[in-house]
Amino acid sequence: MALAIKAIPTLYGDEARRFRDMADEAERKFDMSPKRDITTDPRYQAMRTILERSNIKY
């Protein structure tokens, strides 16, 4: 028994422009957010300690 193929929703006109503007704005906000230094995270430091003690090359 064959399954019906569902149509992929597609945006047109004003909806497509609004969606594109929202996506561009979200990308700009992400690029402007401050980047944090992962090496100061206690979980990262714990992982490094475990790897150093286990003689695993990373």
mmCIF file of the N, C-alpha and C atoms, coordinates in Angstrom:
data_MODEL
# 
_entry.id   MODEL 
# 
loop_
_atom_site.group_PDB 
_atom_site.id 
_atom_site.type_symbol 
_atom_site.label_atom_id 
_atom_site.label_alt_id 
_atom_site.label_comp_id 
_atom_site.label_asym_id 
_atom_site.label_entity_id 
_atom_site.label_seq_id 
_atom_site.pdbx_PDB_ins_code 
_atom_site.Cartn_x 
_atom_site.Cartn_y 
_atom_site.Cartn_z 
_atom_site.occupancy 
_atom_site.B_iso_or_equiv 
_atom_site.pdbx_formal_charge 
_atom_site.auth_seq_id 
_atom_site.auth_comp_id 
_atom_site.auth_asym_id 
_atom_site.auth_atom_id 
_atom_site.pdbx_PDB_model_num 
ATOM 1   N N  . MET A 1 1  ? 0.844  -1.171 0.000  1.00 0.00 ? 1  MET A N  1 
ATOM 2   C CA . MET A 1 1  ? 0.000  0.000  0.000  1.00 0.00 ? 1  MET A CA 1 
ATOM 3   C C  . MET A 1 1  ? 0.892  1.237  0.000  1.00 0.00 ? 1  MET A C  1 
ATOM 4   N N  . ALA A 1 2  ? 0.671  2.126  -0.903 1.00 0.00 ? 2  ALA A N  1 
ATOM 5   C CA . ALA A 1 2  ? 1.488  3.332  -1.040 1.00 0.00 ? 2  ALA A CA 1 
ATOM 6   C C  . ALA A 1 2  ? 1.024  4.407  -0.056 1.00 0.00 ? 2  ALA A C  1 
ATOM 7   N N  . LEU A 1 3  ? 1.996  5.143  0.433  1.00 0.00 ? 3  LEU A N  1 
ATOM 8   C CA . LEU A 1 3  ? 1.690  6.260  1.320  1.00 0.00 ? 3  LEU A CA 1 
ATOM 9   C C  . LEU A 1 3  ? 1.565  7.532  0.494  1.00 0.00 ? 3  LEU A C  1 
ATOM 10  N N  . ALA A 1 4  ? 0.652  8.373  0.862  1.00 0.00 ? 4  ALA A N  1 
ATOM 11  C CA . ALA A 1 4  ? 0.489  9.648  0.155  1.00 0.00 ? 4  ALA A CA 1 
ATOM 12  C C  . ALA A 1 4  ? 1.658  10.565 0.486  1.00 0.00 ? 4  ALA A C  1 
ATOM 13  N N  . ILE A 1 5  ? 2.146  11.266 -0.510 1.00 0.00 ? 5  ILE A N  1 
ATOM 14  C CA . ILE A 1 5  ? 3.237  12.223 -0.317 1.00 0.00 ? 5  ILE A CA 1 
ATOM 15  C C  . ILE A 1 5  ? 2.618  13.550 0.078  1.00 0.00 ? 5  ILE A C  1 
ATOM 16  N N  . LYS A 1 6  ? 3.079  14.079 1.211  1.00 0.00 ? 6  LYS A N  1 
ATOM 17  C CA . LYS A 1 6  ? 2.540  15.344 1.682  1.00 0.00 ? 6  LYS A CA 1 
ATOM 18  C C  . LYS A 1 6  ? 3.214  16.489 0.941  1.00 0.00 ? 6  LYS A C  1 
ATOM 19  N N  . ALA A 1 7  ? 2.462  17.514 0.671  1.00 0.00 ? 7  ALA A N  1 
ATOM 20  C CA . ALA A 1 7  ? 3.001  18.700 0.000  1.00 0.00 ? 7  ALA A CA 1 
ATOM 21  C C  . ALA A 1 7  ? 3.903  19.468 0.960  1.00 0.00 ? 7  ALA A C  1 
ATOM 22  N N  . ILE A 1 8  ? 4.978  19.984 0.456  1.00 0.00 ? 8  ILE A N  1 
ATOM 23  C CA . ILE A 1 8  ? 5.890  20.797 1.247  1.00 0.00 ? 8  ILE A CA 1 
ATOM 24  C C  . ILE A 1 8  ? 5.331  22.218 1.278  1.00 0.00 ? 8  ILE A C  1 
ATOM 25  N N  . PRO A 1 9  ? 5.122  22.776 2.474  1.00 0.00 ? 9  PRO A N  1 
ATOM 26  C CA . PRO A 1 9  ? 4.592  24.135 2.530  1.00 0.00 ? 9  PRO A CA 1 
ATOM 27  C C  . PRO A 1 9  ? 5.576  25.126 1.904  1.00 0.00 ? 9  PRO A C  1 
ATOM 28  N N  . THR A 1 10 ? 5.059  25.993 1.063  1.00 0.00 ? 10 THR A N  1 
ATOM 29  C CA . THR A 1 10 ? 5.888  26.978 0.378  1.00 0.00 ? 10 THR A CA 1 
ATOM 30  C C  . THR A 1 10 ? 5.298  28.359 0.612  1.00 0.00 ? 10 THR A C  1 
ATOM 31  N N  . LEU A 1 11 ? 6.169  29.318 0.941  1.00 0.00 ? 11 LEU A N  1 
ATOM 32  C CA . LEU A 1 11 ? 5.718  30.678 1.170  1.00 0.00 ? 11 LEU A CA 1 
ATOM 33  C C  . LEU A 1 11 ? 5.858  31.491 -0.109 1.00 0.00 ? 11 LEU A C  1 
ATOM 34  N N  . TYR A 1 12 ? 4.892  32.371 -0.333 1.00 0.00 ? 12 TYR A N  1 
ATOM 35  C CA . TYR A 1 12 ? 4.906  33.237 -1.505 1.00 0.00 ? 12 TYR A CA 1 
ATOM 36  C C  . TYR A 1 12 ? 4.622  34.667 -1.079 1.00 0.00 ? 12 TYR A C  1 
ATOM 37  N N  . GLY A 1 13 ? 5.060  35.604 -1.862 1.00 0.00 ? 13 GLY A N  1 
ATOM 38  C CA . GLY A 1 13 ? 4.702  37.014 -1.693 1.00 0.00 ? 13 GLY A CA 1 
ATOM 39  C C  . GLY A 1 13 ? 5.149  37.612 -0.377 1.00 0.00 ? 13 GLY A C  1 
ATOM 40  N N  . ASP A 1 14 ? 4.208  38.306 0.282  1.00 0.00 ? 14 ASP A N  1 
ATOM 41  C CA . ASP A 1 14 ? 4.521  39.025 1.515  1.00 0.00 ? 14 ASP A CA 1 
ATOM 42  C C  . ASP A 1 14 ? 4.966  38.079 2.631  1.00 0.00 ? 14 ASP A C  1 
ATOM 43  N N  . GLU A 1 15 ? 4.372  36.912 2.709  1.00 0.00 ? 15 GLU A N  1 
ATOM 44  C CA . GLU A 1 15 ? 4.764  35.951 3.744  1.00 0.00 ? 15 GLU A CA 1 
ATOM 45  C C  . GLU A 1 15 ? 6.212  35.525 3.567  1.00 0.00 ? 15 GLU A C  1 
ATOM 46  N N  . ALA A 1 16 ? 6.627  35.307 2.327  1.00 0.00 ? 16 ALA A N  1 
ATOM 47  C CA . ALA A 1 16 ? 8.005  34.904 2.057  1.00 0.00 ? 16 ALA A CA 1 
ATOM 48  C C  . ALA A 1 16 ? 8.970  36.027 2.419  1.00 0.00 ? 16 ALA A C  1 
ATOM 49  N N  . ARG A 1 17 ? 8.615  37.275 2.082  1.00 0.00 ? 17 ARG A N  1 
ATOM 50  C CA . ARG A 1 17 ? 9.487  38.405 2.414  1.00 0.00 ? 17 ARG A CA 1 
ATOM 51  C C  . ARG A 1 17 ? 9.607  38.589 3.927  1.00 0.00 ? 17 ARG A C  1 
ATOM 52  N N  . ARG A 1 18 ? 8.474  38.449 4.630  1.00 0.00 ? 18 ARG A N  1 
ATOM 53  C CA . ARG A 1 18 ? 8.478  38.589 6.081  1.00 0.00 ? 18 ARG A CA 1 
ATOM 54  C C  . ARG A 1 18 ? 9.324  37.490 6.722  1.00 0.00 ? 18 ARG A C  1 
ATOM 55  N N  . PHE A 1 19 ? 9.184  36.275 6.236  1.00 0.00 ? 19 PHE A N  1 
ATOM 56  C CA . PHE A 1 19 ? 9.989  35.174 6.762  1.00 0.00 ? 19 PHE A CA 1 
ATOM 57  C C  . PHE A 1 19 ? 11.475 35.429 6.532  1.00 0.00 ? 19 PHE A C  1 
ATOM 58  N N  . ARG A 1 20 ? 11.812 35.884 5.320  1.00 0.00 ? 20 ARG A N  1 
ATOM 59  C CA . ARG A 1 20 ? 13.216 36.168 4.990  1.00 0.00 ? 20 ARG A CA 1 
ATOM 60  C C  . ARG A 1 20 ? 13.772 37.282 5.864  1.00 0.00 ? 20 ARG A C  1 
ATOM 61  N N  . ASP A 1 21 ? 12.985 38.342 6.103  1.00 0.00 ? 21 ASP A N  1 
ATOM 62  C CA . ASP A 1 21 ? 13.424 39.436 6.969  1.00 0.00 ? 21 ASP A CA 1 
ATOM 63  C C  . ASP A 1 21 ? 13.654 38.954 8.392  1.00 0.00 ? 21 ASP A C  1 
ATOM 64  N N  . MET A 1 22 ? 12.755 38.103 8.884  1.00 0.00 ? 22 MET A N  1 
ATOM 65  C CA . MET A 1 22 ? 12.919 37.570 10.240 1.00 0.00 ? 22 MET A CA 1 
ATOM 66  C C  . MET A 1 22 ? 14.161 36.691 10.343 1.00 0.00 ? 22 MET A C  1 
ATOM 67  N N  . ALA A 1 23 ? 14.428 35.899 9.316  1.00 0.00 ? 23 ALA A N  1 
ATOM 68  C CA . ALA A 1 23 ? 15.616 35.035 9.324  1.00 0.00 ? 23 ALA A CA 1 
ATOM 69  C C  . ALA A 1 23 ? 16.889 35.882 9.276  1.00 0.00 ? 23 ALA A C  1 
ATOM 70  N N  . ASP A 1 24 ? 16.888 36.922 8.458  1.00 0.00 ? 24 ASP A N  1 
ATOM 71  C CA . ASP A 1 24 ? 18.066 37.803 8.379  1.00 0.00 ? 24 ASP A CA 1 
ATOM 72  C C  . ASP A 1 24 ? 18.305 38.521 9.705  1.00 0.00 ? 24 ASP A C  1 
ATOM 73  N N  . GLU A 1 25 ? 17.220 38.974 10.341 1.00 0.00 ? 25 GLU A N  1 
ATOM 74  C CA . GLU A 1 25 ? 17.360 39.659 11.620 1.00 0.00 ? 25 GLU A CA 1 
ATOM 75  C C  . GLU A 1 25 ? 17.903 38.710 12.697 1.00 0.00 ? 25 GLU A C  1 
ATOM 76  N N  . ALA A 1 26 ? 17.418 37.487 12.711 1.00 0.00 ? 26 ALA A N  1 
ATOM 77  C CA . ALA A 1 26 ? 17.909 36.508 13.682 1.00 0.00 ? 26 ALA A CA 1 
ATOM 78  C C  . ALA A 1 26 ? 19.392 36.220 13.461 1.00 0.00 ? 26 ALA A C  1 
ATOM 79  N N  . GLU A 1 27 ? 19.812 36.162 12.206 1.00 0.00 ? 27 GLU A N  1 
ATOM 80  C CA . GLU A 1 27 ? 21.229 35.922 11.909 1.00 0.00 ? 27 GLU A CA 1 
ATOM 81  C C  . GLU A 1 27 ? 22.087 37.100 12.355 1.00 0.00 ? 27 GLU A C  1 
ATOM 82  N N  . ARG A 1 28 ? 21.606 38.318 12.133 1.00 0.00 ? 28 ARG A N  1 
ATOM 83  C CA . ARG A 1 28 ? 22.362 39.501 12.573 1.00 0.00 ? 28 ARG A CA 1 
ATOM 84  C C  . ARG A 1 28 ? 22.487 39.520 14.084 1.00 0.00 ? 28 ARG A C  1 
ATOM 85  N N  . LYS A 1 29 ? 21.416 39.195 14.797 1.00 0.00 ? 29 LYS A N  1 
ATOM 86  C CA . LYS A 1 29 ? 21.463 39.189 16.254 1.00 0.00 ? 29 LYS A CA 1 
ATOM 87  C C  . LYS A 1 29 ? 22.441 38.137 16.768 1.00 0.00 ? 29 LYS A C  1 
ATOM 88  N N  . PHE A 1 30 ? 22.485 36.990 16.094 1.00 0.00 ? 30 PHE A N  1 
ATOM 89  C CA . PHE A 1 30 ? 23.413 35.936 16.511 1.00 0.00 ? 30 PHE A CA 1 
ATOM 90  C C  . PHE A 1 30 ? 24.852 36.382 16.313 1.00 0.00 ? 30 PHE A C  1 
ATOM 91  N N  . ASP A 1 31 ? 25.140 37.057 15.204 1.00 0.00 ? 31 ASP A N  1 
ATOM 92  C CA . ASP A 1 31 ? 26.504 37.507 14.928 1.00 0.00 ? 31 ASP A CA 1 
ATOM 93  C C  . ASP A 1 31 ? 26.956 38.586 15.899 1.00 0.00 ? 31 ASP A C  1 
ATOM 94  N N  . MET A 1 32 ? 26.016 39.364 16.426 1.00 0.00 ? 32 MET A N  1 
ATOM 95  C CA . MET A 1 32 ? 26.373 40.455 17.339 1.00 0.00 ? 32 MET A CA 1 
ATOM 96  C C  . MET A 1 32 ? 26.487 39.994 18.783 1.00 0.00 ? 32 MET A C  1 
ATOM 97  N N  . SER A 1 33 ? 26.038 38.805 19.102 1.00 0.00 ? 33 SER A N  1 
ATOM 98  C CA . SER A 1 33 ? 26.081 38.344 20.481 1.00 0.00 ? 33 SER A CA 1 
ATOM 99  C C  . SER A 1 33 ? 27.533 38.129 20.908 1.00 0.00 ? 33 SER A C  1 
ATOM 100 N N  . PRO A 1 34 ? 27.834 38.428 22.168 1.00 0.00 ? 34 PRO A N  1 
ATOM 101 C CA . PRO A 1 34 ? 29.219 38.259 22.628 1.00 0.00 ? 34 PRO A CA 1 
ATOM 102 C C  . PRO A 1 34 ? 29.608 36.780 22.628 1.00 0.00 ? 34 PRO A C  1 
ATOM 103 N N  . LYS A 1 35 ? 30.788 36.516 22.172 1.00 0.00 ? 35 LYS A N  1 
ATOM 104 C CA . LYS A 1 35 ? 31.290 35.142 22.149 1.00 0.00 ? 35 LYS A CA 1 
ATOM 105 C C  . LYS A 1 35 ? 31.952 34.842 23.486 1.00 0.00 ? 35 LYS A C  1 
ATOM 106 N N  . ARG A 1 36 ? 31.630 33.676 24.020 1.00 0.00 ? 36 ARG A N  1 
ATOM 107 C CA . ARG A 1 36 ? 32.229 33.325 25.304 1.00 0.00 ? 36 ARG A CA 1 
ATOM 108 C C  . ARG A 1 36 ? 33.424 32.406 25.088 1.00 0.00 ? 36 ARG A C  1 
ATOM 109 N N  . ASP A 1 37 ? 34.337 32.469 26.018 1.00 0.00 ? 37 ASP A N  1 
ATOM 110 C CA . ASP A 1 37 ? 35.548 31.655 25.960 1.00 0.00 ? 37 ASP A CA 1 
ATOM 111 C C  . ASP A 1 37 ? 35.256 30.307 26.604 1.00 0.00 ? 37 ASP A C  1 
ATOM 112 N N  . ILE A 1 38 ? 35.250 29.263 25.801 1.00 0.00 ? 38 ILE A N  1 
ATOM 113 C CA . ILE A 1 38 ? 34.892 27.938 26.304 1.00 0.00 ? 38 ILE A CA 1 
ATOM 114 C C  . ILE A 1 38 ? 35.941 27.392 27.271 1.00 0.00 ? 38 ILE A C  1 
ATOM 115 N N  . THR A 1 39 ? 37.180 27.862 27.143 1.00 0.00 ? 39 THR A N  1 
ATOM 116 C CA . THR A 1 39 ? 38.235 27.329 28.006 1.00 0.00 ? 39 THR A CA 1 
ATOM 117 C C  . THR A 1 39 ? 38.055 27.743 29.463 1.00 0.00 ? 39 THR A C  1 
ATOM 118 N N  . THR A 1 40 ? 37.189 28.718 29.742 1.00 0.00 ? 40 THR A N  1 
ATOM 119 C CA . THR A 1 40 ? 36.942 29.111 31.133 1.00 0.00 ? 40 THR A CA 1 
ATOM 120 C C  . THR A 1 40 ? 35.801 28.321 31.756 1.00 0.00 ? 40 THR A C  1 
ATOM 121 N N  . ASP A 1 41 ? 35.125 27.511 30.981 1.00 0.00 ? 41 ASP A N  1 
ATOM 122 C CA . ASP A 1 41 ? 34.000 26.711 31.473 1.00 0.00 ? 41 ASP A CA 1 
ATOM 123 C C  . ASP A 1 41 ? 34.534 25.575 32.347 1.00 0.00 ? 41 ASP A C  1 
ATOM 124 N N  . PRO A 1 42 ? 34.004 25.400 33.550 1.00 0.00 ? 42 PRO A N  1 
ATOM 125 C CA . PRO A 1 42 ? 34.494 24.323 34.436 1.00 0.00 ? 42 PRO A CA 1 
ATOM 126 C C  . PRO A 1 42 ? 34.336 22.933 33.817 1.00 0.00 ? 42 PRO A C  1 
ATOM 127 N N  . ARG A 1 43 ? 33.284 22.720 33.016 1.00 0.00 ? 43 ARG A N  1 
ATOM 128 C CA . ARG A 1 43 ? 33.102 21.407 32.380 1.00 0.00 ? 43 ARG A CA 1 
ATOM 129 C C  . ARG A 1 43 ? 34.195 21.156 31.350 1.00 0.00 ? 43 ARG A C  1 
ATOM 130 N N  . TYR A 1 44 ? 34.613 22.200 30.636 1.00 0.00 ? 44 TYR A N  1 
ATOM 131 C CA . TYR A 1 44 ? 35.698 22.063 29.666 1.00 0.00 ? 44 TYR A CA 1 
ATOM 132 C C  . TYR A 1 44 ? 36.997 21.732 30.394 1.00 0.00 ? 44 TYR A C  1 
ATOM 133 N N  . GLN A 1 45 ? 37.241 22.416 31.488 1.00 0.00 ? 45 GLN A N  1 
ATOM 134 C CA . GLN A 1 45 ? 38.469 22.151 32.250 1.00 0.00 ? 45 GLN A CA 1 
ATOM 135 C C  . GLN A 1 45 ? 38.469 20.735 32.822 1.00 0.00 ? 45 GLN A C  1 
ATOM 136 N N  . ALA A 1 46 ? 37.313 20.261 33.257 1.00 0.00 ? 46 ALA A N  1 
ATOM 137 C CA . ALA A 1 46 ? 37.227 18.897 33.768 1.00 0.00 ? 46 ALA A CA 1 
ATOM 138 C C  . ALA A 1 46 ? 37.496 17.892 32.654 1.00 0.00 ? 46 ALA A C  1 
ATOM 139 N N  . MET A 1 47 ? 36.962 18.156 31.471 1.00 0.00 ? 47 MET A N  1 
ATOM 140 C CA . MET A 1 47 ? 37.200 17.270 30.332 1.00 0.00 ? 47 MET A CA 1 
ATOM 141 C C  . MET A 1 47 ? 38.681 17.225 29.978 1.00 0.00 ? 47 MET A C  1 
ATOM 142 N N  . ARG A 1 48 ? 39.336 18.386 29.985 1.00 0.00 ? 48 ARG A N  1 
ATOM 143 C CA . ARG A 1 48 ? 40.775 18.419 29.685 1.00 0.00 ? 48 ARG A CA 1 
ATOM 144 C C  . ARG A 1 48 ? 41.575 17.628 30.723 1.00 0.00 ? 48 ARG A C  1 
ATOM 145 N N  . THR A 1 49 ? 41.201 17.750 31.978 1.00 0.00 ? 49 THR A N  1 
ATOM 146 C CA . THR A 1 49 ? 41.888 17.027 33.038 1.00 0.00 ? 49 THR A CA 1 
ATOM 147 C C  . THR A 1 49 ? 41.720 15.518 32.853 1.00 0.00 ? 49 THR A C  1 
ATOM 148 N N  . ILE A 1 50 ? 40.511 15.080 32.541 1.00 0.00 ? 50 ILE A N  1 
ATOM 149 C CA . ILE A 1 50 ? 40.251 13.653 32.322 1.00 0.00 ? 50 ILE A CA 1 
ATOM 150 C C  . ILE A 1 50 ? 41.081 13.141 31.152 1.00 0.00 ? 50 ILE A C  1 
ATOM 151 N N  . LEU A 1 51 ? 41.124 13.894 30.062 1.00 0.00 ? 51 LEU A N  1 
ATOM 152 C CA . LEU A 1 51 ? 41.892 13.461 28.894 1.00 0.00 ? 51 LEU A CA 1 
ATOM 153 C C  . LEU A 1 51 ? 43.385 13.417 29.179 1.00 0.00 ? 51 LEU A C  1 
ATOM 154 N N  . GLU A 1 52 ? 43.892 14.397 29.931 1.00 0.00 ? 52 GLU A N  1 
ATOM 155 C CA . GLU A 1 52 ? 45.321 14.390 30.261 1.00 0.00 ? 52 GLU A CA 1 
ATOM 156 C C  . GLU A 1 52 ? 45.689 13.198 31.136 1.00 0.00 ? 52 GLU A C  1 
ATOM 157 N N  . ARG A 1 53 ? 44.823 12.869 32.072 1.00 0.00 ? 53 ARG A N  1 
ATOM 158 C CA . ARG A 1 53 ? 45.110 11.751 32.975 1.00 0.00 ? 53 ARG A CA 1 
ATOM 159 C C  . ARG A 1 53 ? 44.958 10.394 32.299 1.00 0.00 ? 53 ARG A C  1 
ATOM 160 N N  . SER A 1 54 ? 44.160 10.326 31.237 1.00 0.00 ? 54 SER A N  1 
ATOM 161 C CA . SER A 1 54 ? 43.920 9.045  30.571 1.00 0.00 ? 54 SER A CA 1 
ATOM 162 C C  . SER A 1 54 ? 44.890 8.794  29.430 1.00 0.00 ? 54 SER A C  1 
ATOM 163 N N  . ASN A 1 55 ? 45.793 9.706  29.175 1.00 0.00 ? 55 ASN A N  1 
ATOM 164 C CA . ASN A 1 55 ? 46.798 9.598  28.097 1.00 0.00 ? 55 ASN A CA 1 
ATOM 165 C C  . ASN A 1 55 ? 46.161 9.455  26.724 1.00 0.00 ? 55 ASN A C  1 
ATOM 166 N N  . ILE A 1 56 ? 44.986 10.038 26.535 1.00 0.00 ? 56 ILE A N  1 
ATOM 167 C CA . ILE A 1 56 ? 44.345 10.048 25.235 1.00 0.00 ? 56 ILE A CA 1 
ATOM 168 C C  . ILE A 1 56 ? 44.844 11.267 24.464 1.00 0.00 ? 56 ILE A C  1 
ATOM 169 N N  . LYS A 1 57 ? 45.245 11.035 23.243 1.00 0.00 ? 57 LYS A N  1 
ATOM 170 C CA . LYS A 1 57 ? 45.724 12.147 22.408 1.00 0.00 ? 57 LYS A CA 1 
ATOM 171 C C  . LYS A 1 57 ? 44.516 12.896 21.867 1.00 0.00 ? 57 LYS A C  1 
ATOM 172 N N  . TYR A 1 58 ? 44.496 14.191 22.031 1.00 0.00 ? 58 TYR A N  1 
ATOM 173 C CA . TYR A 1 58 ? 43.392 15.003 21.522 1.00 0.00 ? 58 TYR A CA 1 
ATOM 174 C C  . TYR A 1 58 ? 43.882 16.114 20.660 1.00 0.00 ? 58 TYR A C  1 
# 
